[in-house]
Amino acid sequence: MRPIPTGFLLLAVLALPVAARANDLDTCADASVRPQTSAQACARVLKSGNLTTAEQARALVNQAMAFAAYDSLGRALQALDDAARRDPRLFAIYPNRAFVHERMGQFDAALADYDRALAMKPSDRDTLFGRGTLYLRRGAPEKAVEDFDAVLRRDGRDVNALYNRGLALAAAGRTLDAVRDFDGVLRAHPDDSSAWLERGRARAQSAPQQALEDVSQAIRLKPEWAEAHVLRGQILDANGQTDAANRDFLRAFELGYQAGWLTERVTRLRGG
């Protein structure tokens, strides 16, 4: 799955009377600086008293995403809640808070924030993408397909949305449609090992030989990808090619793939 890219929201530079405060404001809104540095600058700006309530909300969003960047998720959530109290109409609060909720495992709260954001901006690409990935993780692939469809209606060349829609279609059992999406990804990026792997997975039942070719290409691109060796081994095993399957399973085990069934199989193969 390809998650939504995360970053800072830009805070408009204000005409503050003290140069140092203006520099802090720039730093608070600068995604290129260390997140700890940005969070500290945001704290100084907020403490200065030079911001309106709406500007405080924007600074708090920037501070929150700086906190999230170094995994201080509780502080990030608190800052976003503070921003919502100051300016509940600020759109940026809700997709960012959804992202933080999701990282904290609070999936219902994340979905509620994505829904609120989309009520404000129904066609926002990043919010649709984020909600789609959440639906996919939560086992609602058809809803995920709807969100990725909406992204792709805006930009049919959005390869990340195309890839994730392929995953959602495959999870929903619509494997032929999934294969078409992975075809599109591979036309744009022929060296995308993940797309080769997932197209192979989607083809495993209906076209095992083509699936093997796809997964083998993924392995050529990433020879030490344990998951790819496992998948190729499973396809080979299902089609009676036991010796070749065992070689892939052994290689996946050597590469650190962990699963009880694999450990048992490797133990048997080694005579344990």
Sequence and secondary structure as in RCSB ss.txt:
>XXXX:A:sequence
MRPIPTGFLLLAVLALPVAARANDLDTCADASVRPQTSAQACARVLKSGNLTTAEQARALVNQAMAFAAYDSLGR
ALQALDDAARRDPRLFAIYPNRAFVHERMGQFDAALADYDRALAMKPSDRDTLFGRGTLYLRRGAPEKAVEDFDA
VLRRDGRDVNALYNRGLALAAAGRTLDAVRDFDGVLRAHPDDSSAWLERGRARAQSAPQQALEDVSQAIRLKPEW
AEAHVLRGQILDANGQTDAANRDFLRAFELGYQAGWLTERVTRLRGG
>XXXX:A:secstr
                SSHHHHHHHHHHT TTS HHHHHHHHHHHHHHT S HHHHHHHHHHHHHHHHHTT HHH
HHHHHHHHHHH TT TTHHHHHHHHHHHTT HHHHHHHHHHHHHH TT HHHHHHHHHHHHHTT HHHHHHHHHH
HHHH TT HHHHHHHHHHHHHTT HHHHHHHHHHHHHH TT HHHHHHHHHHHTTT HHHHHHHHHHHHHHSTT 
HHHHHHHHHHHHHTT HHHHHHHHHHHHHTT   HHHHHHHHHHTT 
